[in-house]
Amino acid sequence: EDFLPNYRRTLERRIRQWRFLYGEDQDVIFRQQKEFGRQGIMDFTWADFTVTIQGETLEHRLFNYRLPASGWGHAEVVYGGESFTAVATGLQGAFEQSGGVPTELRTDSLSAAYKNNTSEREFTESFQQLATHYGFQPTRNNTGIAHENGAIESSNNHLKNQIRQALAIRGSHDFETKEEYEHFVAKLVERRNCRIKPLLIDEQRQLQPLPAFDSVNYSVHLLKVSTTSTIQLKRVTYSVPSRLIGSTVRVHLYDKTLEVYCHGEHTLTLERVYAASNRRGHQIDYKHVISSLMKKPRAFRGCQWREQLLPSDDYQAIWKYVDANLTMDEASLYMVRLLNVANKSEREDAVGRFVLDGIRIGRLPTLFDCEDRFLKDESWAGSPKVEQHKLSSYQQILE
């Protein structure tokens, strides 16, 4: 039977009164005494606000660390999941910034970090090694009991609200690079910490000293370089210099970069890419394969990574123009040789702008124009005088 709204409110009020008078005991929250240097708390939180990098939405998390006794905090931008590399990198930065290590580190649930590792056991061992290295005791609250970790849950909301307000004051949520946004967050947290600097000084006296060396905050992968000059890692294809084809490289996978080693020598650094759910990602650099493309430029047109080989929107526009106005072979040759000019001159942006400016006035610069402008040998400021020695001077050697 349906109740009228006023009857329903009366019933709910009387049930509530009955529970207060005769109902079961409720859970009690016990406020904890905060001791300097005893506890640090960490957590990951989704950035549920809009941030774009050159117009592209940036999906990311925030790693949040806090010393509850002093209220000091540290935050870092995380682009992937709650992996061991993200945990280790975040904690390493937090310990260095605070100048010490607490005796206990508390989290809500480290099980979330097991997703990005091969097994649960591997992560547990890795995190235990991290705890041993820094000398803290890892603890966690009961699963599903959020208020047991309230000091960090509240801090998560405060941090995100402050970022929202700072973006509103800035007048734009768009940044040129990820690094610019990371610096923006770091400066915001730094200003927050200025208010509690005297308390941090008191807490630093109780923190454990930092170890002499940083912890390992990466995972190691041995990968074979394929005939396409690429490696596969975490559902992402990365290009590498073609000279590495056939070799086995050791990759140190960090939260934001890949460090590639061949026969123990550091070879190159790649920016890490995170693949979307149920999809594969690509990180292709034309500079790694341009020498092979110069030998067979026709391969450019049908290459499955053709869009990734074009380094910017300028080159995308150039390709669209030459593809529409030149023959298939001429368009492919033009694009490949233009990329070669950009690579050799190390002036990629300038080369692209030069060609686009010509297209806008109705005259596509020739490849000779591009090579003459950007690859022309530097002329001598003055002609050096070279004096040829006399052949008779060799007689002294014979004598």
C-alpha positions in Angstrom: 0.0 0.0 0.0 1.3 3.5 -0.9 1.9 6.0 1.9 1.2 9.6 1.5 4.4 11.7 1.8 3.5 13.1 5.2 2.7 9.6 6.6 6.0 8.2 5.2 8.0 10.9 6.9 6.2 10.3 10.2 6.9 6.6 9.9 10.6 7.1 9.1 11.0 9.6 12.0 9.4 7.1 14.5 11.6 4.2 13.3 14.6 6.4 13.7 13.6 7.3 17.3 13.0 3.7 18.1 16.5 2.7 16.9 18.0 5.4 19.1 16.1 4.2 22.2 16.0 0.4 21.7 18.2 -0.5 18.6 21.5 -2.2 18.3 24.9 -0.6 19.2 26.5 1.3 16.4 30.2 1.4 15.3 32.3 4.0 17.1 35.0 6.0 15.4 38.1 6.3 17.8 40.2 9.3 17.1 43.8 8.4 16.9 46.6 10.2 18.7 49.1 11.5 16.1 52.8 11.2 16.9 55.5 12.9 14.9 57.5 10.6 12.7 55.4 7.5 13.4 53.0 7.2 10.5 52.8 8.1 6.8 49.8 7.4 4.7 49.5 7.0 0.9 46.7 6.5 -1.6 45.8 6.9 -5.3 42.8 8.9 -6.4 41.2 9.5 -9.8 41.6 13.1 -11.1 37.9 13.7 -11.7 38.4 17.1 -13.2 39.2 18.2 -16.8 42.8 18.6 -17.8 43.9 18.7 -21.5 47.3 18.6 -23.2 47.1 20.6 -26.4 43.4 19.9 -26.5 43.6 16.2 -25.8 41.9 15.0 -22.6 44.5 13.7 -20.0 43.2 10.8 -18.0 45.3 10.3 -14.9 45.5 9.6 -11.2 47.2 11.4 -8.4 49.5 9.7 -6.0 48.9 11.3 -2.6 51.2 10.9 0.5 50.7 12.6 3.8 52.2 12.8 7.2 49.1 13.1 9.5 50.9 14.5 12.5 52.2 17.6 10.8 49.8 17.7 7.8 52.6 17.8 5.3 51.7 16.3 1.9 53.3 15.2 -1.4 51.5 14.5 -4.7 52.5 13.2 -8.1 50.7 12.8 -11.4 50.3 9.1 -12.4 49.3 8.2 -15.9 48.8 4.4 -15.5 47.4 2.2 -12.8 48.3 1.6 -9.2 51.4 -0.4 -10.1 54.5 -1.1 -8.1 56.5 1.4 -10.2 54.0 4.1 -9.4 54.1 3.2 -5.7 57.9 3.1 -5.5 58.4 6.3 -7.5 55.8 8.2 -5.5 57.2 7.1 -2.2 60.7 7.8 -3.2 59.8 11.3 -4.1 57.8 11.8 -0.9 60.6 10.5 1.3 63.2 12.8 -0.4 60.9 15.8 -0.2 60.1 15.3 3.5 63.7 14.5 4.4 63.0 11.2 6.1 61.0 8.0 6.5 58.2 7.3 9.0 58.3 4.1 11.0 54.9 2.9 9.6 53.4 3.3 6.2 49.6 2.8 5.9 47.5 2.3 2.8 43.8 1.5 2.2 44.5 -1.6 0.1 47.6 -2.5 -1.9 45.6 -5.2 -3.8 44.7 -2.6 -6.4 48.4 -2.5 -7.4 48.4 -6.2 -8.3 46.5 -5.5 -11.5 49.6 -4.3 -13.4 51.9 -7.1 -12.3 52.3 -10.6 -13.4 51.2 -12.1 -10.1 50.1 -11.1 -6.6 53.2 -12.7 -5.1 55.6 -10.8 -7.2 54.2 -7.4 -6.0 54.2 -8.5 -2.4 57.9 -9.4 -2.6 58.7 -6.2 -4.4 56.9 -4.1 -1.9 58.5 -5.9 1.0 61.9 -5.2 -0.5 60.9 -1.6 -0.8 59.8 -1.6 2.9 63.1 -3.2 4.0 65.2 -0.8 1.9 63.6 2.3 3.6 62.9 0.7 7.0 59.2 1.3 7.3 56.5 -1.2 8.5 53.7 -1.5 5.9 50.2 -1.7 7.3 46.7 -1.5 5.8 43.2 -0.8 7.1 40.4 -3.3 6.8 39.0 -3.6 3.2 35.9 -1.5 2.7 36.3 0.5 5.9 37.2 3.9 4.4 37.1 5.9 7.6 40.1 3.9 8.9 42.1 5.7 6.4 40.2 9.0 6.8 43.4 11.2 7.1 44.2 10.4 3.4 40.7 10.2 2.1 40.0 13.7 3.3 43.3 14.9 1.9 42.4 13.4 -1.5 39.3 15.6 -1.7 41.1 18.7 -0.5 43.9 18.2 -3.0 41.5 17.8 -6.0 39.4 20.8 -4.9 42.5 22.9 -4.7 43.5 21.9 -8.2 40.1 22.7 -9.5 40.2 26.1 -7.9 43.8 26.7 -9.2 42.7 25.8 -12.7 39.7 28.2 -12.5 42.0 31.0 -11.4 44.5 30.1 -14.2 41.6 30.6 -16.6 42.4 27.5 -18.6 42.7 23.7 -18.1 44.9 23.2 -21.2 48.7 22.7 -21.0 51.3 22.5 -23.6 53.0 19.4 -22.2 52.6 16.9 -19.4 55.6 18.3 -17.7 54.0 21.7 -17.5 51.0 20.2 -15.8 53.2 18.2 -13.4 55.0 21.4 -12.5 51.6 23.1 -11.9 50.6 20.4 -9.4 54.0 20.4 -7.7 53.9 24.2 -7.2 50.3 23.9 -5.8 51.4 21.3 -3.2 54.5 23.3 -2.3 52.3 26.3 -1.5 50.1 24.1 0.6 53.0 22.9 2.6 54.4 26.4 3.3 51.6 26.9 5.9 52.8 23.9 8.1 56.5 24.3 7.7 57.2 24.7 11.5 55.3 21.5 12.1 57.3 19.7 9.4 60.5 20.8 11.1 59.3 19.2 14.3 58.3 16.0 12.5 61.6 15.7 10.6 63.4 15.3 13.9 61.5 12.1 14.5 61.7 10.6 10.9 64.2 7.9 10.1 67.1 9.0 7.9 67.0 8.3 4.2 69.1 5.3 2.9 72.3 6.1 1.0 70.9 4.9 -2.3 67.5 5.2 -4.0 65.2 2.1 -4.2 64.5 0.2 -7.3 61.4 1.8 -8.8 61.2 -0.1 -12.1 60.6 -3.6 -13.5 63.0 -5.3 -15.8 62.0 -6.9 -19.2 64.2 -8.7 -21.7 62.7 -8.1 -25.2 63.7 -9.2 -28.7 63.8 -6.4 -31.3 61.7 -7.5 -34.3 62.4 -7.1 -38.0 60.0 -4.1 -37.9 62.5 -2.3 -35.6 60.0 -2.5 -32.7 59.5 -4.0 -29.2 56.3 -5.0 -27.6 55.6 -4.2 -23.9 52.3 -4.0 -21.9 50.2 -4.1 -25.1 52.2 -1.1 -26.6 54.5 -1.2 -29.6 57.6 1.0 -29.4 60.0 1.7 -32.2 63.7 1.6 -31.6 66.7 2.4 -33.8 66.9 -0.1 -36.7 70.5 -1.0 -35.8 69.1 -3.0 -32.9 67.0 -5.4 -35.1 67.7 -8.9 -34.0 69.2 -8.0 -30.6 67.8 -8.7 -27.2 67.5 -5.5 -25.1 67.0 -5.1 -21.4 64.2 -2.6 -20.7 63.8 -0.8 -17.3 60.1 0.0 -17.2 59.5 3.1 -15.0 56.1 4.8 -14.4 56.8 7.5 -17.1 59.7 6.2 -19.2 61.5 3.2 -20.6 65.3 2.9 -20.3 66.7 0.6 -23.0 70.0 -1.2 -22.6 71.9 -3.3 -25.2 74.8 -5.4 -24.0 74.9 -3.4 -20.7 75.1 0.0 -22.5 72.3 2.5 -22.1 71.0 3.0 -25.6 67.9 5.3 -25.5 65.1 6.6 -23.4 61.5 6.3 -24.5 58.4 8.0 -23.2 56.0 5.4 -21.7 52.6 5.0 -23.3 49.6 3.4 -21.5 47.2 1.5 -23.7 43.5 2.0 -23.2 41.4 -0.9 -22.1 41.1 -3.7 -24.7 43.2 -1.7 -27.1 46.8 -1.6 -28.2 49.0 1.5 -28.2 51.9 2.7 -30.4 54.9 4.9 -29.9 56.6 5.2 -33.3 59.4 7.6 -34.1 60.2 8.2 -37.7 63.9 8.9 -36.8 64.4 5.3 -35.9 63.5 4.0 -39.4 64.1 6.9 -41.8 67.2 5.4 -43.3 65.3 2.3 -44.4 62.4 4.5 -45.7 64.9 6.4 -47.8 65.8 3.1 -49.5 62.2 2.2 -50.2 60.0 5.3 -50.0 57.0 3.6 -51.6 56.6 1.6 -48.3 55.5 4.8 -46.6 52.1 4.9 -48.2 51.0 1.4 -47.1 52.8 1.3 -43.8 50.4 0.4 -41.0 52.1 3.0 -38.8 52.0 5.8 -41.4 50.0 8.2 -39.2 52.4 7.6 -36.3 55.4 8.2 -38.5 54.2 11.8 -39.1 55.5 13.7 -36.1 53.0 16.6 -35.8 49.8 18.1 -37.2 51.9 20.2 -39.6 53.3 17.0 -41.3 49.8 15.5 -41.3 48.6 18.5 -43.3 51.5 18.4 -45.6 50.9 14.7 -46.4 47.2 15.4 -47.0 48.1 18.1 -49.5 50.8 16.1 -51.4 48.7 13.0 -51.5 45.9 14.9 -53.2 48.1 16.9 -55.6 50.9 14.5 -56.6 51.0 11.0 -57.9 51.2 8.2 -55.4 54.9 7.6 -55.9 55.8 11.3 -56.0 53.8 12.0 -52.8 55.5 9.1 -50.9 58.9 10.2 -52.1 58.3 13.8 -51.2 57.1 12.9 -47.7 60.0 10.5 -46.9 62.7 12.9 -48.2 61.1 15.8 -46.2 61.2 13.7 -43.0 64.8 13.0 -43.8 65.5 16.7 -44.1 63.8 17.2 -40.7 65.9 14.5 -39.1 69.2 15.5 -40.5 68.7 19.3 -39.9 67.3 18.6 -36.3 64.8 21.4 -37.1 61.6 19.4 -37.4 59.2 22.2 -36.5 61.0 24.8 -38.8 60.9 22.4 -41.8 57.2 21.7 -41.3 56.3 25.4 -41.0 58.4 26.3 -44.1 56.5 23.8 -46.3 53.1 24.8 -44.9 53.8 28.5 -45.6 54.6 27.6 -49.2 51.3 25.6 -49.5 49.3 28.5 -48.1 50.5 30.8 -50.9 49.9 28.2 -53.5 53.5 27.0 -54.1 54.7 23.7 -52.7 58.4 24.1 -51.9 60.5 21.6 -53.9 62.7 19.1 -52.1 65.7 21.0 -53.4 64.4 24.2 -51.8 64.1 22.4 -48.4 67.5 20.8 -48.7 69.1 24.0 -49.8 67.5 25.9 -46.9 68.1 23.5 -44.1 71.0 21.2 -45.1 73.2 23.7 -46.8 76.8 23.4 -45.6 78.0 26.3 -43.5 80.4 28.6 -45.5 83.7 29.6 -44.1 83.7 33.1 -42.5 87.1 33.6 -44.2 89.3 31.6 -46.6 92.0 30.0 -44.5 95.6 30.3 -45.9 97.4 27.0 -46.2 101.1 27.2 -46.9 102.5 24.1 -48.7 105.9 23.0 -47.4 108.8 22.5 -49.8 109.7 19.0 -51.0 113.3 19.8 -50.3 112.6 19.7 -46.6 112.4 15.8 -46.8 116.1 15.9 -47.7 116.9 16.7 -44.1 115.2 13.4 -43.0 117.2 11.4 -45.5 120.5 12.9 -44.4 
